[in-house]
Amino acid sequence: MKGEILYKILNSLESGVFNYIDFTNAFLKAGYGATGGKIKYEFFKIQNKRINSQLDKQKMDKFRKYLYKLKSQGFILENSSKQIYLSDKGKKKLDNFKKSFSLNKDAYKKRIGESVIVVSYDIPVAFNRERNILRDMLRMIGFNLIHKSVWVGKVTLPERFIVDINRLGIIDYVEILEVAKNGTLESKN
């Protein structure tokens, strides 16, 4: 039909504004006999590829900036062949990371206990990292948060728990209570 190509171009452009080069590539890739839907499909494939490429470029730029920061801080060095490696300062930092506290997830398995345990804490802001580790420990053991810094569970505390909160330097801010008797309040039905 006369004007078929013109019709397909106009029909494809009806739904919005398109990048000229991407639209041309999509039209040619779809072929002259393609429907408007096929042309739009090809166009959006090209657009998605461009967007993903831009995102990858942004990620690479961000990573390069981070590497530059590590170089400027003296943690990594670069030789004349553009190869990077750890400096002595970087090795010390890595050793500090390895020595820093990490949770042994095997020591913090959930074990149901005989009585209800309540763990409450009031940890200063300076110990934010340690507070987050304590929360992770309590979750792994099987405690439930009932109020901002109050956790309850009918679980057995591992022996390692006390050792670890002491190692974290927060033992003075943590209270552990065991509920030995049921309360005097009864539910009224």
Summary of the structure (lengths in Angstrom):
residues: 189
radius of gyration: 30.7
end to end distance: 81.5
largest distance: 91.2
contacts: 425
relative contact order: 0.09
helix: 55%
strand: 17%
